[in-house]
Amino acid sequence: MKRYVHRLPFHVDSILLVVTLSLLILGYVMVSSASLHLGLKTAGSILHYPLRQLIHIVLGLFLGW
């Protein structure tokens, strides 16, 4: 009797996924920490640039999927 295994139509490279997500998170932390004071000066909110960066990350992941 044959067993049918449900497989994904593509291969997920786990090392590449971990490295990519690590760089994405590291970049977000760097942008956030470097722009907190700038956002407070220009936009009046310390979360101005980190929020914009997060929106662009989510948008890029959504459109890349």
CNS distance restraints for C-alpha pairs under 8 A (distance, minus, plus):
assign (resid  12 and name CA) (resid  17 and name CA) 7.76 0.50 0.50
assign (resid  13 and name CA) (resid  17 and name CA) 6.22 0.50 0.50
assign (resid  14 and name CA) (resid  18 and name CA) 6.13 0.50 0.50
assign (resid  15 and name CA) (resid  19 and name CA) 6.16 0.50 0.50
assign (resid  16 and name CA) (resid  20 and name CA) 5.98 0.50 0.50
assign (resid  17 and name CA) (resid  21 and name CA) 6.09 0.50 0.50
assign (resid  18 and name CA) (resid  22 and name CA) 5.99 0.50 0.50
assign (resid  19 and name CA) (resid  23 and name CA) 6.20 0.50 0.50
assign (resid  20 and name CA) (resid  24 and name CA) 6.14 0.50 0.50
assign (resid  21 and name CA) (resid  25 and name CA) 6.10 0.50 0.50
assign (resid  22 and name CA) (resid  26 and name CA) 6.00 0.50 0.50
assign (resid  23 and name CA) (resid  27 and name CA) 5.93 0.50 0.50
assign (resid  24 and name CA) (resid  28 and name CA) 6.21 0.50 0.50
assign (resid  25 and name CA) (resid  29 and name CA) 6.21 0.50 0.50
assign (resid  26 and name CA) (resid  30 and name CA) 6.17 0.50 0.50
assign (resid  27 and name CA) (resid  31 and name CA) 6.11 0.50 0.50
assign (resid  28 and name CA) (resid  32 and name CA) 6.00 0.50 0.50
assign (resid  28 and name CA) (resid  50 and name CA) 7.46 0.50 0.50
assign (resid  28 and name CA) (resid  53 and name CA) 7.05 0.50 0.50
assign (resid  28 and name CA) (resid  54 and name CA) 7.49 0.50 0.50
assign (resid  29 and name CA) (resid  33 and name CA) 6.02 0.50 0.50
assign (resid  30 and name CA) (resid  34 and name CA) 6.02 0.50 0.50
assign (resid  31 and name CA) (resid  35 and name CA) 6.01 0.50 0.50
assign (resid  31 and name CA) (resid  49 and name CA) 7.83 0.50 0.50
assign (resid  31 and name CA) (resid  50 and name CA) 6.81 0.50 0.50
assign (resid  31 and name CA) (resid  53 and name CA) 7.76 0.50 0.50
assign (resid  32 and name CA) (resid  36 and name CA) 6.15 0.50 0.50
assign (resid  32 and name CA) (resid  49 and name CA) 6.94 0.50 0.50
assign (resid  32 and name CA) (resid  50 and name CA) 4.90 0.50 0.50
assign (resid  34 and name CA) (resid  38 and name CA) 7.99 0.50 0.50
assign (resid  35 and name CA) (resid  39 and name CA) 6.04 0.50 0.50
assign (resid  35 and name CA) (resid  46 and name CA) 7.81 0.50 0.50
assign (resid  35 and name CA) (resid  49 and name CA) 6.41 0.50 0.50
assign (resid  35 and name CA) (resid  50 and name CA) 7.48 0.50 0.50
assign (resid  36 and name CA) (resid  40 and name CA) 6.45 0.50 0.50
assign (resid  36 and name CA) (resid  46 and name CA) 4.77 0.50 0.50
assign (resid  36 and name CA) (resid  47 and name CA) 6.65 0.50 0.50
assign (resid  36 and name CA) (resid  48 and name CA) 7.91 0.50 0.50
assign (resid  36 and name CA) (resid  49 and name CA) 7.31 0.50 0.50
assign (resid  36 and name CA) (resid  50 and name CA) 7.70 0.50 0.50
assign (resid  37 and name CA) (resid  41 and name CA) 6.34 0.50 0.50
assign (resid  37 and name CA) (resid  46 and name CA) 6.36 0.50 0.50
assign (resid  38 and name CA) (resid  42 and name CA) 6.11 0.50 0.50
assign (resid  38 and name CA) (resid  46 and name CA) 7.55 0.50 0.50
assign (resid  39 and name CA) (resid  43 and name CA) 5.28 0.50 0.50
assign (resid  39 and name CA) (resid  44 and name CA) 6.34 0.50 0.50
assign (resid  39 and name CA) (resid  45 and name CA) 5.61 0.50 0.50
assign (resid  39 and name CA) (resid  46 and name CA) 4.94 0.50 0.50
assign (resid  39 and name CA) (resid  47 and name CA) 6.74 0.50 0.50
assign (resid  39 and name CA) (resid  48 and name CA) 5.42 0.50 0.50
assign (resid  39 and name CA) (resid  49 and name CA) 6.06 0.50 0.50
assign (resid  40 and name CA) (resid  44 and name CA) 4.40 0.50 0.50
assign (resid  40 and name CA) (resid  45 and name CA) 4.60 0.50 0.50
assign (resid  40 and name CA) (resid  46 and name CA) 4.66 0.50 0.50
assign (resid  40 and name CA) (resid  47 and name CA) 7.96 0.50 0.50
assign (resid  40 and name CA) (resid  48 and name CA) 7.77 0.50 0.50
assign (resid  41 and name CA) (resid  45 and name CA) 7.84 0.50 0.50
assign (resid  43 and name CA) (resid  48 and name CA) 6.67 0.50 0.50
assign (resid  44 and name CA) (resid  48 and name CA) 7.99 0.50 0.50
assign (resid  47 and name CA) (resid  51 and name CA) 5.71 0.50 0.50
assign (resid  48 and name CA) (resid  52 and name CA) 6.36 0.50 0.50
assign (resid  49 and name CA) (resid  53 and name CA) 6.07 0.50 0.50
assign (resid  50 and name CA) (resid  54 and name CA) 6.13 0.50 0.50
assign (resid  51 and name CA) (resid  55 and name CA) 6.18 0.50 0.50
assign (resid  52 and name CA) (resid  56 and name CA) 6.29 0.50 0.50
assign (resid  53 and name CA) (resid  57 and name CA) 6.18 0.50 0.50
assign (resid  54 and name CA) (resid  58 and name CA) 6.18 0.50 0.50
assign (resid  55 and name CA) (resid  59 and name CA) 6.04 0.50 0.50
assign (resid  56 and name CA) (resid  60 and name CA) 5.94 0.50 0.50
assign (resid  57 and name CA) (resid  61 and name CA) 6.17 0.50 0.50
assign (resid  58 and name CA) (resid  62 and name CA) 6.05 0.50 0.50
assign (resid  59 and name CA) (resid  63 and name CA) 6.08 0.50 0.50
assign (resid  60 and name CA) (resid  64 and name CA) 5.86 0.50 0.50
assign (resid  61 and name CA) (resid  65 and name CA) 6.14 0.50 0.50
